[in-house]
Amino acid sequence: MRHVLLAFFCALFLSATPLAAREQSDAPDIEILGFSPDGRYFAYEQYGYDIASDALDAAIFVIDRETNKTVEGFPFGFIADLPDNTNKPDIDIESLRTEEGAPELGKLRKVVREEAAAKLSALEIGTQGRRLAGVPMTQRSPVDGKDAPLKFVVWPTIPSAIPDQQFVYSISAKTTDPLPDCVNAAPEPRDIPVTFIITAERTFPETKTVAAKEHIYQWAIAKDDCPAGLWISDIIAPPDAKGDKPVLLIVFFTGAWSSAVDSARYHATFIEMPEGE
């Protein structure tokens, strides 16, 4: 078996059943900008506009594998649920609106990309990884539901009656405590982040778990906002295949709602995979 340094892109989307007085919001979209050639840095762009909440997103994020945190100077751009973000172009957003008042998202994204270009170039962002598994946010008819663990192998194989000799992995994410009933009751104010565990498991050739790794991620959510569930949408292997321990990059999508509208944002974190590949 080959040792591989993996980065997984796992978008976790939190959703909830709408109330009569609640607007069903549009989620932001994402574009993967790529990795640095050594797999240390991973960059993506979040963008979108939700007319229900007037939420505007046009920002670039870069995650450092060595610190497992956002690189200094990022996120760069405009983020709906981070209105105090200081890393953004010095422009008047109001000047980039249509006659109807909606933001000209294409022009805004272009400005953000142009001003972030030098920073991304310095990190050598641009090498693409390989998507291993996932459930797109737009998919409405998943086989087992969007919250089902994703199963995959690292290297491409030909499906046949002959058993595959690769290790089989699965990735799942669950909150450490049951989510509150925010649909039928107002959310309780909280002073601590919502914590969930991302679990990577390995099976081969048995169907039982033979190795597992757990990674705790804390999502800092506003105390009056309500989390509602999650799923992993993508798993991507990075270009780097070096390293003593298999590592993954998890990028996920968190969502919440407060009073009458939904909100959402992408995040990323690196975790170790079970040994064996």
Stockholm file with secondary structure:
# STOCKHOLM 1.0

chainA/1-277         MRHVLLAFFCALFLSATPLAAREQSDAPDIEILGFSPDGRYFAYEQYGYDIASDALDAAIFVIDRETNKTVEGFPFGFIADLPDNTNKPDIDIESLRTEEGAPELGKLRKVVREEAAAKLSALEIGTQGRRLAGVPMTQRSPVDGKDAPLKFVVWPTIPSAIPDQQFVYSISAKTTDPLPDCVNAAPEPRDIPVTFIITAERTFPETKTVAAKEHIYQWAIAKDDCPAGLWISDIIAPPDAKGDKPVLLIVFFTGAWSSAVDSARYHATFIEMPEGE
#=GR chainA/1-277 SS CCCCCCCCCCCBCCCCCCCTTCBCCCCCEEEEEEECTTSCEEEEEEEEEETTTTEEEEEEEEEETTTTEECTTCSEEECTTCTTCCCSCSCCGGGGBCTTSCBCHHHHHHHHHHHHHHHHHHTTCCBCCEEEEECCTTCSCCSSCTTSCEEECSSCCCCSSSCCCSCEEEEEEEESSCCCCCSSSCCCCCSSCEEEEEEEEEESSSSSCCEEEEEEEEECCCTTCEECCCCBCEEEECSCCCSSSCEEEEEEEEEEEETTEEEEEEEEEEEECCTTC
#=GC SS_cons         CCCCCCCCCCCBCCCCCCCTTCBCCCCCEEEEEEECTTSCEEEEEEEEEETTTTEEEEEEEEEETTTTEECTTCSEEECTTCTTCCCSCSCCGGGGBCTTSCBCHHHHHHHHHHHHHHHHHHTTCCBCCEEEEECCTTCSCCSSCTTSCEEECSSCCCCSSSCCCSCEEEEEEEESSCCCCCSSSCCCCCSSCEEEEEEEEEESSSSSCCEEEEEEEEECCCTTCEECCCCBCEEEECSCCCSSSCEEEEEEEEEEEETTEEEEEEEEEEEECCTTC
//
